[in-house]
Amino acid sequence: MESSLKVLFAGCGDIAIRAMAQLQNLQSDSDWQTLGIRRNIARLPADIDVVAGDVRDREFLLGLLTSQNIDVLIGTLTPSQMSDEGYRDSYVVAAQSIESAVKACRQPPRLIVWVSSTGVYGQNSGEWVNESTETNPVSFRGKRLLEAENVISSLPMASVIVRFSGIYGPGRNRLINQIKKGEPVPVRPVSWTNRIHSEDCAGVIVHLLEHFSRGEHLAPCYIGTDDEPVHAYEVRRWLAAEIGVQFNGASQDESCGEIDSSSNADNSGRRCSNQRLRESGYEFLYPTYREGYRALLDGNGD
């Protein structure tokens, strides 16, 4: 492929800003040019190229695609509100706008990367899931995310869906703050959780762009999650020890002995596999929650 590639980030939030920064610092044969779309561009870093606009505005998006000769469009959106209407308005309407704009564009992007979530899976008894697992979401969030995925996947160009698990990192300190407050958590039921650091989210996007720039194969979907699904209780207990606070939760010894995660009746959540992503060559900056949270607690996680 040619050495100069232009990437449009539709939705210029934390993950997009991190990905843009990584592309700027990337030692690569390709010259990456990045542009972001955001409704409110106040207080964004001064060194990124961003325009004020709404990806849901089909005419605005078509004009931008036409004038900028975009090679890759990356959808990194966030919901306007935590409701069915908010998710429909932010994800489904945006995906439909992209669909309409790229079909009307004389020279549309050659690749669409769409950031979604492992919330599209409905499994909730500790099952392992991967990219081939049936998607049967039960929440409005998962249903709307899957609806948007289906719009993007049907586009007449290459597309990649990236399903991130629970994102943590700088500015996403809810769990750490809960531990510092000593909020209790029960051992049972065993609640499986999956995580990925925000810097690795950006790294996954950049990794896929590098594959694209070299003309290498991209799968239609990747799960973006770290190496270790883990019990929520274990994460909280580990964090409490690292922070040095009293963990206000029943210990395993105080409950029913060692946690038996083999019984579906005592499990909730799911375990997400990153095997496809790993096999594509991606190397995690933070392979598990331990490295990621330790960096945050040390002030080196940004």
N, C-alpha and C positions, 0 to 999 in steps of 0.2 A: 504494500500500500504506500501511498505518498507519505512524505515525512511530516506534513502539516495537517493536523486534524482539529476540528472545532467542535467543542462539546458544550451543549446547552443544558444547564441544570434548571429544570422546571420545578421551582420550589427551592429557595436558597436559604435553608436553615443550617443547623449545626453540622449535620453529616455532609451536606453539599460543600460547606465552607472548608471542612477538613479535607474533603477529597480534592477540592481545587488547590489547596495548599500543598497537598502531596504531589499533585501533578506538576506544580510549579517547581518543586524540588526534585523531581524524578530525573534520574540519569537514564535517558532513553534515546533511541534513534528518531523518535517522533517528536515534533514540535507541537505541544499541546496548547491550544488556545481555548480559554474557558469563558463562558458568559452565564450569568445567573438571572433568573426571573424571580421577583419577589414583590408582593403588594406593598409592603412597607420596607423601604431600603434605609431607613434611619438606623444609625448605630451599627452599621455593618463595617467590617474591616476596610480600611481605605485602599488596600492593595488588590481588591478583587473587582472584576468588571461585572456590574450588575445593572439591570434596568428595572424600573418600576412597572409592574404590570400583573395581570392575572391570567394564569394558564387556562382558566375556564372561559376566557374571552377568545373565541375561535378566530375572529378577524385579527385581533392583536397578535395571536400566536402565528397565524399564517403569514402575516407581514414580517414577523421576525425571522421565521424559517426561510422566507423568500429572500430577504435582504442580507442575511448573515451566512447563507450556505452552510448550514449546520450538518455535520457528519453524524453526530451521536446526540440523541436527546435522552436525558436521565430524569426520571420522575422521582423526586424526593419530597413528597408532600406530607403535611401534617393536618390532622382534622381541625376544623374551625371550632368544633365543640364536641364533647363526648356524648353524642346522641346519634341515633340512626340517621336523622336528617343531616347532622354535621358530617358524618362519614360519607353519606351519599353525595353531599354537596362538594366535599373536598376531594374524594377519590373517584367516584363514578362519573360525576359531571366533568372532572378534569380529564379523565381517560377518554370520554366521549368527545371532548373538545380536541384532544390530541388526534384522535381517530379522524375527525372531520378535517382538521388542518393538514395532516400529512397526506390524506387522499386528494386534497385540492392543490397541493404544492407540486410544482413542476419538477423540482429537484428535492425530494423529501430526504430526511435523514436515512442513513443506511442501517442504523441500529437504534433500537429503543431499549433502554434499561429501566425497569420499573421496580421501585422499592416497595415491597409488601411486607407481610408478617407471617410468622408461623401460627398466628391466630386463625388462619384459614383451615387448620386441622381441627377436627372435632374430638379426637381421641382424648380421653381423660381418665385413664386407668393405668398410667405408667407405661403405656405402649411406646415402642420405638417407632419413629416416623422418619421417612426420607422423601425425596422429591417424587417418588412413584406412589407414595401412600395416598389413598383416597382422601379427598378434601370434602369434609361434610361439617362445616362450621355450625355451631349452635347459637353463637352470639351475633348481635346485629353488626358488630365490628367485623367479625370474620366473614359474614355474608357479604357485606359491602366491599370489603377488600378483595374477596374472590370475584365478585361481579366486575370490579375494575380490572383485575388480572385478565379475565376472559376477554374484555374489550381489547386490551393491549396485545394479548396473544394472537388475536385474529387479524392483526394489521398486516398489510402486504409488504412487509420488510422483516428483517431479522429482529427478534425481540428476546430479551432475557428477563425473567422474573427473579428477583432476589428476595427471599423470605427471611428477614432478620428475626431472631428471637428477642428476648428482653434486653434492651440496650441500656448500658450504664456508662458512666464516665463523668468528666467534669461538668458540674451543673445538674447532674442527675443523682442527687445525694439522698433520696428519700429513705433508702434502706439504712444507710449509715446513720442518718438522723434518728430513725426509729430505734436503732441499737443504742445510741447515746442516751435516749430517753428511757431505756430499759423496758420498752414495750414487750410484753410476754408473747410467746409463741408456743403452741402445743407441739409435741412430738408427732402425734397422730391426728389425722391421717397423714401418711407419708405424701408430701406434696412435692412433686418433681418440678424443678425449674431449669431453664436454659438461658444462657446469657452470652452477650458479646459486647466488648468495649467499643465505644463510639469511634475510636481511632481505627479499630479493626473494621468497622463498618465502612469507613472511608477507604481503608486499604483493600477491601474486597472489591469495591467499585473500580478502583484504580487497577487492580489486578485483572479484572475482566476487560477493561479498556486496553491494557497492554496486549492481551491475547488478540483482541480485535485488530489492533494496529499491525500486528504481525500476520494477520490473515489466518489465525489459528481457530480451531473449532470451539464454539461456545454452546453449551447445553441450553435448552430453553428455560431451565429453572435451577436455582441453587439455593440451598438452605445456608444462611449465614449465622452460624452459632459456634461457640468455642468447643473445646475438646471434651468437656466434662459436664453432662447433665448432673444435677446434684439436688439432694433434698434441701428444701428451703430452711429447715431446721439446722442442718449442718453449716450452711452459709452463715446464718445468724450466730451460731455458736462460735464459729471461727473468727468472724468479725469482732465479736465481743472480746475474745481473747486478745486480738491484735490491738484493739482500742484500749483495752484494760478496764473494761466496765463489767459490773456484775450482770451476768446474763439471766434475765428474768423469765426463764422457761424451764420446764421439767426436764431433767437429764434423762438419758436413756436408762440409766440404772434405776432411776426413781420411777420409771413408768413400767414398761413390760420387757425389760432387757433389750437386747440388740434389735434394731428395726428390721423387720422382715419385709423386704421390698419385693418378694416373689409372689405375694398374694395380691391379686387385683382388687380384692375387697378392701384392702387397706391402703390403696394408692389413689392419688389424684394427679392431674397434670399428665405430661407426656415427655418422652425423651427424644430429642432431635439429633439426628445424625448429620455430621458435616463431612462425611466420607467423600462425596462428589467434589466438594470444594477443595478438600485436602489433596485428592488425586489430581486436581487441576494444577497443583503446585503452589497453592497459597500457604504462606508461613505466617502464623499468628504472632502479632506483637505481644499479645496477652493470651496464652493458650488456655488458661483457666481463670476462674474468679480470683484465685489467690494472687497471681501476678498482677491482675488488673486492679483489685481493691488495695493491694499493698502499695502500688504506685500512687493511687489516689490519696491514701493515708499519709504517704511520705511527701506528698505535694509534687510528684513527678508524673502524674497520670495524664497531663494535657498534651 
